Amino acid sequence: MKKNLTIALFSFFLISAFAACSAKPLPAPVEKQIVVEKEVIKEVKVPGETIIVEKEVEVDKKEKGLVIYSGRSESLVGPIIEEFSVLSGIPVEVKYGKSGAMTSLLQEEGSKTPADVFYAQDPGNLGAVSDMLTPMSREVCNLIPVWAVGPRAADNSCKWIGITGRARVLVYNPNTTAEADLPTSMEDLTNPKYKGKLGWAPTNGSFQAMVTGMRIYWGEEKTKVWLEGIMANEPIVYPKNTPQVQAAADDEIEFGMVNHYYLHRFIADKGENFAARNHYLDNGDIGSVVLVSGAGILDASDNKNNAERFITFMTSKIAQQYFATQVHEYPLITDGVTPNRLLRDMENLNKPDLDISQLGDLENTQALLIEVGALQ
């Protein structure tokens, strides 16, 4: 029953995608692979009775179950993971939690982890467990753009790959903040005029990945000064990004530091008159960095082939169109996949010159956030 419901829902997703794409056809459906093995039976020749006969008998072969630790919520990725299971015939067990919590759990479990795949919301948490991930083939690593891939080895293998793009933005209310008054950089947010008017979620993985990027891009001292400036402006602390978007619409804050797609979920639910919009910083500002959700395969896994099949599926047209249409994230493949029409074209995003594969030093980022009082 659950699988039938999932297929029905996914069919609805594809119909929605077709309506949004209009001119472009839907991706070709993926056929379910039924795995069988051939058992050869030989009848032994006995003098005066029979001759040797060989015949092939198809025998059902059960796929080994896949265990995924997901730092992405079930509401976002559950349907597409279930669709992978239905189409491939591979049973999937998913453990959901925040990416930071999943990272800590993996580090605690070490080589005894039952996880085959770590699916994280940001490159920072993938980098934090990079030494626990097994290199994937260059064929898999070449499925998506070079900028969205984890560190490469000499043979072009990689430890993780991105699945979707997620741009950092400032969310604001255009009814109360004029376009001419928008900040031009993250540094502007330390201006005392924003005291009590900023929102942030310092425990959020994407925010911490951005701060890690600041440490690389700006250096340790400048990043610390920026954090101290934000703290002096007494920002309102939120547990995650979603309430910041609502707070901006409600004039509770003037600016929130979020990923782009949270706004588009509100617009999809409440309509295009929803009173908040995203501000993309230009001039290569660190506040316009495009992070990725991504996945890697645990070195401890004894199911690496199916794990690689899962990651390959997540970069397929059918999965990428799901993320573009239903989750409002940037697809990382463009051939045959149409991005959400409300999103700013990724090619026009003025991203900073930053290698996101180097964002794994979350430990020192968290230490800095604790030092300035942003984390307890």
MIKOLPA-796195 format. One record per residue (C-alpha): residue number from 1; x, y, z. Coordinates in steps of 0.5 Angstrom, whole numbers, always signed. Each point is the difference from the previous one (the first is absolute). Layout:
N
<vexba num="NUM" u="X" v="Y" w="Z"/>
...
This chain:
376
<vexba num="1" u="+0" v="+0" w="+0"/>
<vexba num="2" u="+6" v="+5" w="+2"/>
<vexba num="3" u="+3" v="-2" w="-7"/>
<vexba num="4" u="-6" v="+1" w="-4"/>
<vexba num="5" u="-1" v="+7" w="+4"/>
<vexba num="6" u="+7" v="+2" w="-1"/>
<vexba num="7" u="-1" v="-1" w="-8"/>
<vexba num="8" u="-6" v="+3" w="+0"/>
<vexba num="9" u="+3" v="+6" w="+3"/>
<vexba num="10" u="+6" v="+0" w="-4"/>
<vexba num="11" u="-4" v="+0" w="-6"/>
<vexba num="12" u="-3" v="+6" w="+2"/>
<vexba num="13" u="+6" v="+3" w="+1"/>
<vexba num="14" u="+2" v="-1" w="-7"/>
<vexba num="15" u="-6" v="+3" w="-3"/>
<vexba num="16" u="+1" v="+6" w="+4"/>
<vexba num="17" u="+7" v="+0" w="-3"/>
<vexba num="18" u="-3" v="-1" w="-7"/>
<vexba num="19" u="-4" v="+6" w="+1"/>
<vexba num="20" u="+5" v="+4" w="+3"/>
<vexba num="21" u="+5" v="-1" w="-6"/>
<vexba num="22" u="-5" v="+0" w="-5"/>
<vexba num="23" u="+4" v="+0" w="-6"/>
<vexba num="24" u="+5" v="-5" w="+2"/>
<vexba num="25" u="-2" v="-8" w="+1"/>
<vexba num="26" u="+0" v="-4" w="+6"/>
<vexba num="27" u="+6" v="-4" w="+1"/>
<vexba num="28" u="-1" v="-7" w="-2"/>
<vexba num="29" u="-2" v="-5" w="+5"/>
<vexba num="30" u="+5" v="-4" w="+4"/>
<vexba num="31" u="-2" v="-8" w="-1"/>
<vexba num="32" u="+0" v="-4" w="+6"/>
<vexba num="33" u="+6" v="-5" w="+0"/>
<vexba num="34" u="-2" v="-7" w="+2"/>
<vexba num="35" u="+6" v="-4" w="+2"/>
<vexba num="36" u="+0" v="-7" w="-1"/>
<vexba num="37" u="+5" v="-5" w="+0"/>
<vexba num="38" u="+1" v="-6" w="-5"/>
<vexba num="39" u="+0" v="-7" w="+3"/>
<vexba num="40" u="+3" v="-5" w="-4"/>
<vexba num="41" u="-3" v="-7" w="+1"/>
<vexba num="42" u="+4" v="-6" w="-3"/>
<vexba num="43" u="-3" v="-7" w="+0"/>
<vexba num="44" u="+5" v="-5" w="+0"/>
<vexba num="45" u="+0" v="-5" w="-5"/>
<vexba num="46" u="-1" v="-8" w="+2"/>
<vexba num="47" u="+1" v="-5" w="-5"/>
<vexba num="48" u="-6" v="-3" w="-3"/>
<vexba num="49" u="-4" v="+6" w="+3"/>
<vexba num="50" u="+1" v="+7" w="-2"/>
<vexba num="51" u="+4" v="+5" w="-3"/>
<vexba num="52" u="+3" v="+6" w="+3"/>
<vexba num="53" u="-4" v="+6" w="+0"/>
<vexba num="54" u="+1" v="+7" w="+2"/>
<vexba num="55" u="-5" v="+5" w="+1"/>
<vexba num="56" u="+0" v="+7" w="+3"/>
<vexba num="57" u="-5" v="+2" w="+6"/>
<vexba num="58" u="-1" v="+7" w="+2"/>
<vexba num="59" u="+0" v="+1" w="+8"/>
<vexba num="60" u="-2" v="+6" w="+3"/>
<vexba num="61" u="+6" v="+4" w="+3"/>
<vexba num="62" u="-1" v="+4" w="+6"/>
<vexba num="63" u="+4" v="+7" w="+0"/>
<vexba num="64" u="+4" v="+2" w="+6"/>
<vexba num="65" u="-4" v="+5" w="+4"/>
<vexba num="66" u="+3" v="+7" w="+0"/>
<vexba num="67" u="+1" v="+4" w="+6"/>
<vexba num="68" u="+0" v="+8" w="-1"/>
<vexba num="69" u="+2" v="+5" w="+6"/>
<vexba num="70" u="-4" v="+6" w="-3"/>
<vexba num="71" u="+2" v="+7" w="+3"/>
<vexba num="72" u="-6" v="+3" w="-5"/>
<vexba num="73" u="-7" v="-1" w="+3"/>
<vexba num="74" u="-5" v="-5" w="-2"/>
<vexba num="75" u="-5" v="+5" w="-3"/>
<vexba num="76" u="+5" v="+2" w="-5"/>
<vexba num="77" u="+4" v="-6" w="-2"/>
<vexba num="78" u="-5" v="-6" w="+2"/>
<vexba num="79" u="-4" v="-1" w="-6"/>
<vexba num="80" u="+6" v="+0" w="-5"/>
<vexba num="81" u="+4" v="-5" w="+5"/>
<vexba num="82" u="-6" v="-4" w="+0"/>
<vexba num="83" u="-1" v="+0" w="-8"/>
<vexba num="84" u="+7" v="-2" w="+0"/>
<vexba num="85" u="-2" v="-6" w="+4"/>
<vexba num="86" u="-6" v="-2" w="-4"/>
<vexba num="87" u="+4" v="+1" w="-7"/>
<vexba num="88" u="+6" v="-4" w="+2"/>
<vexba num="89" u="-3" v="-5" w="+4"/>
<vexba num="90" u="+5" v="+2" w="+6"/>
<vexba num="91" u="-3" v="+0" w="+7"/>
<vexba num="92" u="+2" v="+7" w="+3"/>
<vexba num="93" u="+1" v="+1" w="+7"/>
<vexba num="94" u="+1" v="+8" w="+2"/>
<vexba num="95" u="+2" v="+3" w="+6"/>
<vexba num="96" u="-2" v="+7" w="+0"/>
<vexba num="97" u="+3" v="+6" w="+5"/>
<vexba num="98" u="+3" v="+7" w="-1"/>
<vexba num="99" u="+7" v="-1" w="-4"/>
<vexba num="100" u="+4" v="+2" w="+6"/>
<vexba num="101" u="-3" v="-5" w="+4"/>
<vexba num="102" u="+1" v="-6" w="-5"/>
<vexba num="103" u="+7" v="+3" w="-1"/>
<vexba num="104" u="+1" v="-1" w="+8"/>
<vexba num="105" u="-3" v="-7" w="+0"/>
<vexba num="106" u="+4" v="-3" w="-6"/>
<vexba num="107" u="+6" v="+3" w="+4"/>
<vexba num="108" u="-2" v="-4" w="+6"/>
<vexba num="109" u="-2" v="-6" w="-4"/>
<vexba num="110" u="+7" v="+0" w="-4"/>
<vexba num="111" u="+1" v="-7" w="-4"/>
<vexba num="112" u="-6" v="-3" w="+4"/>
<vexba num="113" u="-5" v="+5" w="-4"/>
<vexba num="114" u="-6" v="-4" w="-3"/>
<vexba num="115" u="+0" v="+6" w="-5"/>
<vexba num="116" u="+1" v="-1" w="-7"/>
<vexba num="117" u="-1" v="+7" w="-3"/>
<vexba num="118" u="+1" v="+7" w="+4"/>
<vexba num="119" u="-5" v="+5" w="-3"/>
<vexba num="120" u="+1" v="+7" w="+2"/>
<vexba num="121" u="-3" v="+6" w="-1"/>
<vexba num="122" u="+7" v="+4" w="+0"/>
<vexba num="123" u="+7" v="-1" w="-2"/>
<vexba num="124" u="+3" v="+1" w="+6"/>
<vexba num="125" u="-3" v="-6" w="+4"/>
<vexba num="126" u="+2" v="-4" w="-6"/>
<vexba num="127" u="+7" v="+3" w="+1"/>
<vexba num="128" u="+0" v="-2" w="+7"/>
<vexba num="129" u="-1" v="-7" w="-1"/>
<vexba num="130" u="+4" v="+0" w="-6"/>
<vexba num="131" u="+5" v="-5" w="+3"/>
<vexba num="132" u="-5" v="-5" w="+1"/>
<vexba num="133" u="-3" v="+0" w="-8"/>
<vexba num="134" u="+3" v="-4" w="-5"/>
<vexba num="135" u="+2" v="+2" w="-7"/>
<vexba num="136" u="-5" v="+0" w="-5"/>
<vexba num="137" u="+2" v="-2" w="-7"/>
<vexba num="138" u="+1" v="+6" w="-5"/>
<vexba num="139" u="-6" v="-2" w="-4"/>
<vexba num="140" u="-4" v="+2" w="+6"/>
<vexba num="141" u="+4" v="+6" w="+2"/>
<vexba num="142" u="-1" v="+3" w="-8"/>
<vexba num="143" u="-8" v="+0" w="+1"/>
<vexba num="144" u="+0" v="+7" w="+2"/>
<vexba num="145" u="+4" v="+6" w="-1"/>
<vexba num="146" u="+7" v="+0" w="+3"/>
<vexba num="147" u="-1" v="+6" w="+5"/>
<vexba num="148" u="-6" v="-4" w="+4"/>
<vexba num="149" u="+5" v="-6" w="+1"/>
<vexba num="150" u="+4" v="-2" w="+6"/>
<vexba num="151" u="+8" v="+0" w="+0"/>
<vexba num="152" u="+2" v="-4" w="-6"/>
<vexba num="153" u="+6" v="-6" w="+1"/>
<vexba num="154" u="+5" v="+0" w="-6"/>
<vexba num="155" u="-4" v="-5" w="-3"/>
<vexba num="156" u="-6" v="+4" w="-1"/>
<vexba num="157" u="-4" v="-3" w="+6"/>
<vexba num="158" u="-3" v="+4" w="+5"/>
<vexba num="159" u="-3" v="-1" w="+7"/>
<vexba num="160" u="-7" v="+3" w="-1"/>
<vexba num="161" u="-4" v="+3" w="-6"/>
<vexba num="162" u="-5" v="+6" w="+1"/>
<vexba num="163" u="-8" v="-2" w="-2"/>
<vexba num="164" u="-3" v="+7" w="+0"/>
<vexba num="165" u="+2" v="+7" w="+1"/>
<vexba num="166" u="-2" v="+5" w="+5"/>
<vexba num="167" u="+2" v="+8" w="+0"/>
<vexba num="168" u="+1" v="+4" w="+6"/>
<vexba num="169" u="-4" v="+6" w="+0"/>
<vexba num="170" u="-3" v="+5" w="+5"/>
<vexba num="171" u="-8" v="+0" w="+0"/>
<vexba num="172" u="-4" v="+6" w="+1"/>
<vexba num="173" u="-6" v="+4" w="+0"/>
<vexba num="174" u="-1" v="+4" w="-7"/>
<vexba num="175" u="-6" v="+4" w="+3"/>
<vexba num="176" u="+5" v="+3" w="+6"/>
<vexba num="177" u="+7" v="+0" w="-3"/>
<vexba num="178" u="+1" v="+3" w="-7"/>
<vexba num="179" u="+5" v="-3" w="-5"/>
<vexba num="180" u="+4" v="+6" w="+1"/>
<vexba num="181" u="+1" v="-1" w="+7"/>
<vexba num="182" u="+2" v="-7" w="-1"/>
<vexba num="183" u="+7" v="-2" w="+3"/>
<vexba num="184" u="+6" v="-1" w="-5"/>
<vexba num="185" u="+4" v="-5" w="+4"/>
<vexba num="186" u="+0" v="-4" w="+6"/>
<vexba num="187" u="+4" v="+5" w="+3"/>
<vexba num="188" u="-5" v="+5" w="+0"/>
<vexba num="189" u="-4" v="-4" w="+5"/>
<vexba num="190" u="+4" v="+2" w="+6"/>
<vexba num="191" u="-2" v="+7" w="-1"/>
<vexba num="192" u="-3" v="+2" w="+6"/>
<vexba num="193" u="-7" v="+3" w="-3"/>
<vexba num="194" u="-2" v="-8" w="-1"/>
<vexba num="195" u="+1" v="-1" w="+8"/>
<vexba num="196" u="-6" v="-4" w="+2"/>
<vexba num="197" u="-2" v="-1" w="-8"/>
<vexba num="198" u="+4" v="-6" w="-2"/>
<vexba num="199" u="-2" v="-8" w="+1"/>
<vexba num="200" u="+5" v="-6" w="-1"/>
<vexba num="201" u="+0" v="-7" w="+2"/>
<vexba num="202" u="+7" v="-1" w="+3"/>
<vexba num="203" u="-1" v="-8" w="+1"/>
<vexba num="204" u="-2" v="-1" w="-7"/>
<vexba num="205" u="+5" v="-4" w="-5"/>
<vexba num="206" u="-1" v="+5" w="-6"/>
<vexba num="207" u="+1" v="+6" w="+4"/>
<vexba num="208" u="+7" v="-4" w="+4"/>
<vexba num="209" u="+2" v="-2" w="-7"/>
<vexba num="210" u="-1" v="+8" w="-3"/>
<vexba num="211" u="+4" v="+2" w="+7"/>
<vexba num="212" u="+6" v="-5" w="-2"/>
<vexba num="213" u="+0" v="+3" w="-7"/>
<vexba num="214" u="+1" v="+6" w="+3"/>
<vexba num="215" u="+6" v="-2" w="+4"/>
<vexba num="216" u="+3" v="-3" w="-7"/>
<vexba num="217" u="-2" v="+6" w="-4"/>
<vexba num="218" u="+1" v="+6" w="+5"/>
<vexba num="219" u="+5" v="-3" w="+5"/>
<vexba num="220" u="-1" v="-2" w="+8"/>
<vexba num="221" u="+0" v="+7" w="+2"/>
<vexba num="222" u="-4" v="+4" w="-4"/>
<vexba num="223" u="-6" v="-6" w="+1"/>
<vexba num="224" u="+1" v="+1" w="+7"/>
<vexba num="225" u="-1" v="+8" w="+0"/>
<vexba num="226" u="-6" v="-1" w="-5"/>
<vexba num="227" u="-3" v="-5" w="+5"/>
<vexba num="228" u="+1" v="+4" w="+6"/>
<vexba num="229" u="-3" v="+6" w="-4"/>
<vexba num="230" u="-6" v="-4" w="-1"/>
<vexba num="231" u="-1" v="-2" w="+7"/>
<vexba num="232" u="+1" v="+7" w="+2"/>
<vexba num="233" u="-6" v="+1" w="-4"/>
<vexba num="234" u="-4" v="-5" w="+4"/>
<vexba num="235" u="-3" v="-4" w="-5"/>
<vexba num="236" u="-6" v="-4" w="+1"/>
<vexba num="237" u="+2" v="-8" w="+0"/>
<vexba num="238" u="-5" v="-5" w="-3"/>
<vexba num="239" u="+1" v="-7" w="+0"/>
<vexba num="240" u="+0" v="-1" w="-8"/>
<vexba num="241" u="-1" v="+4" w="-6"/>
<vexba num="242" u="-8" v="-1" w="-1"/>
<vexba num="243" u="-2" v="+5" w="+6"/>
<vexba num="244" u="+5" v="+5" w="-3"/>
<vexba num="245" u="-4" v="+1" w="-6"/>
<vexba num="246" u="-6" v="+1" w="+4"/>
<vexba num="247" u="+3" v="+5" w="+4"/>
<vexba num="248" u="+2" v="+4" w="-6"/>
<vexba num="249" u="-7" v="+0" w="-3"/>
<vexba num="250" u="-3" v="+2" w="+7"/>
<vexba num="251" u="+5" v="+5" w="+1"/>
<vexba num="252" u="+3" v="-3" w="+6"/>
<vexba num="253" u="+7" v="+1" w="-3"/>
<vexba num="254" u="+2" v="+4" w="-6"/>
<vexba num="255" u="+5" v="-6" w="-2"/>
<vexba num="256" u="+1" v="-7" w="+1"/>
<vexba num="257" u="+6" v="-4" w="-2"/>
<vexba num="258" u="-3" v="-6" w="-4"/>
<vexba num="259" u="+1" v="-5" w="-6"/>
<vexba num="260" u="-4" v="+2" w="-6"/>
<vexba num="261" u="-6" v="-5" w="-1"/>
<vexba num="262" u="-3" v="+1" w="+7"/>
<vexba num="263" u="-3" v="+6" w="-3"/>
<vexba num="264" u="-3" v="-4" w="-6"/>
<vexba num="265" u="-3" v="-5" w="+5"/>
<vexba num="266" u="-4" v="+6" w="+3"/>
<vexba num="267" u="-2" v="+3" w="-7"/>
<vexba num="268" u="-2" v="-7" w="-2"/>
<vexba num="269" u="-5" v="-1" w="+6"/>
<vexba num="270" u="-2" v="+7" w="+1"/>
<vexba num="271" u="+0" v="+3" w="-7"/>
<vexba num="272" u="+5" v="+5" w="-4"/>
<vexba num="273" u="-3" v="+6" w="+5"/>
<vexba num="274" u="+4" v="-3" w="+6"/>
<vexba num="275" u="+3" v="+6" w="+3"/>
<vexba num="276" u="+8" v="-2" w="-1"/>
<vexba num="277" u="+5" v="-1" w="-5"/>
<vexba num="278" u="+7" v="-2" w="-1"/>
<vexba num="279" u="+6" v="+5" w="-1"/>
<vexba num="280" u="+6" v="-3" w="-3"/>
<vexba num="281" u="+6" v="+4" w="+1"/>
<vexba num="282" u="+5" v="+1" w="-6"/>
<vexba num="283" u="+7" v="+2" w="-1"/>
<vexba num="284" u="+2" v="-7" w="+2"/>
<vexba num="285" u="-2" v="+1" w="+8"/>
<vexba num="286" u="+1" v="-6" w="+4"/>
<vexba num="287" u="-8" v="+1" w="+2"/>
<vexba num="288" u="-1" v="-2" w="-7"/>
<vexba num="289" u="+3" v="-7" w="+0"/>
<vexba num="290" u="-3" v="-6" w="-3"/>
<vexba num="291" u="+0" v="-6" w="+5"/>
<vexba num="292" u="-2" v="-7" w="-2"/>
<vexba num="293" u="-4" v="-6" w="+3"/>
<vexba num="294" u="+4" v="-6" w="-1"/>
<vexba num="295" u="+2" v="-7" w="+1"/>
<vexba num="296" u="+5" v="-5" w="+1"/>
<vexba num="297" u="+1" v="-7" w="+1"/>
<vexba num="298" u="+3" v="-3" w="+7"/>
<vexba num="299" u="+6" v="-4" w="+0"/>
<vexba num="300" u="-2" v="-5" w="+5"/>
<vexba num="301" u="-6" v="-1" w="-5"/>
<vexba num="302" u="-1" v="-7" w="-2"/>
<vexba num="303" u="-5" v="+2" w="-6"/>
<vexba num="304" u="+4" v="+5" w="-4"/>
<vexba num="305" u="-3" v="-2" w="-6"/>
<vexba num="306" u="-7" v="+1" w="+2"/>
<vexba num="307" u="+2" v="+7" w="+3"/>
<vexba num="308" u="+4" v="+2" w="-6"/>
<vexba num="309" u="-7" v="-2" w="-4"/>
<vexba num="310" u="-4" v="+5" w="+5"/>
<vexba num="311" u="+5" v="+6" w="-1"/>
<vexba num="312" u="+0" v="-1" w="-8"/>
<vexba num="313" u="-8" v="+0" w="+1"/>
<vexba num="314" u="+0" v="+6" w="+4"/>
<vexba num="315" u="+4" v="+4" w="-6"/>
<vexba num="316" u="-5" v="-3" w="-5"/>
<vexba num="317" u="-5" v="+4" w="-4"/>
<vexba num="318" u="-6" v="-3" w="+4"/>
<vexba num="319" u="+3" v="+2" w="+6"/>
<vexba num="320" u="+3" v="+7" w="-2"/>
<vexba num="321" u="-7" v="+2" w="-2"/>
<vexba num="322" u="-3" v="-2" w="+6"/>
<vexba num="323" u="+5" v="+4" w="+4"/>
<vexba num="324" u="-1" v="+6" w="-5"/>
<vexba num="325" u="-8" v="+0" w="+0"/>
<vexba num="326" u="-2" v="-3" w="+7"/>
<vexba num="327" u="+6" v="+3" w="+5"/>
<vexba num="328" u="+2" v="+6" w="-4"/>
<vexba num="329" u="+7" v="-1" w="+0"/>
<vexba num="330" u="+5" v="+1" w="-6"/>
<vexba num="331" u="+1" v="-7" w="-4"/>
<vexba num="332" u="+7" v="-1" w="-1"/>
<vexba num="333" u="-1" v="-3" w="-7"/>
<vexba num="334" u="-3" v="+4" w="-5"/>
<vexba num="335" u="-1" v="-5" w="-6"/>
<vexba num="336" u="-8" v="-1" w="+0"/>
<vexba num="337" u="-1" v="+3" w="+6"/>
<vexba num="338" u="-4" v="+7" w="+1"/>
<vexba num="339" u="+2" v="+4" w="+6"/>
<vexba num="340" u="-6" v="+3" w="+4"/>
<vexba num="341" u="-2" v="+6" w="-4"/>
<vexba num="342" u="+0" v="+5" w="+6"/>
<vexba num="343" u="+8" v="-1" w="+2"/>
<vexba num="344" u="+5" v="+4" w="-2"/>
<vexba num="345" u="+4" v="-3" w="-6"/>
<vexba num="346" u="+6" v="-4" w="+3"/>
<vexba num="347" u="+5" v="+3" w="-5"/>
<vexba num="348" u="-2" v="+7" w="+2"/>
<vexba num="349" u="+2" v="-1" w="+7"/>
<vexba num="350" u="+6" v="+4" w="+2"/>
<vexba num="351" u="+3" v="-6" w="+4"/>
<vexba num="352" u="+7" v="+1" w="+4"/>
<vexba num="353" u="+6" v="-3" w="-2"/>
<vexba num="354" u="+0" v="-6" w="+5"/>
<vexba num="355" u="+1" v="-7" w="+0"/>
<vexba num="356" u="-6" v="-3" w="+3"/>
<vexba num="357" u="+4" v="-7" w="+1"/>
<vexba num="358" u="+4" v="+3" w="+5"/>
<vexba num="359" u="-6" v="+2" w="+5"/>
<vexba num="360" u="+1" v="-6" w="+5"/>
<vexba num="361" u="+3" v="+4" w="+6"/>
<vexba num="362" u="-6" v="+0" w="+4"/>
<vexba num="363" u="+3" v="-1" w="+6"/>
<vexba num="364" u="+4" v="+7" w="+0"/>
<vexba num="365" u="-6" v="+3" w="-3"/>
<vexba num="366" u="-4" v="-2" w="+6"/>
<vexba num="367" u="+6" v="+2" w="+5"/>
<vexba num="368" u="+0" v="+7" w="-3"/>
<vexba num="369" u="-8" v="+1" w="+1"/>
<vexba num="370" u="+1" v="-3" w="+7"/>
<vexba num="371" u="+5" v="+5" w="+1"/>
<vexba num="372" u="-4" v="+6" w="-2"/>
<vexba num="373" u="-6" v="-2" w="+3"/>
<vexba num="374" u="-4" v="-2" w="-6"/>
<vexba num="375" u="+0" v="-7" w="+3"/>
<vexba num="376" u="-1" v="-3" w="+7"/>
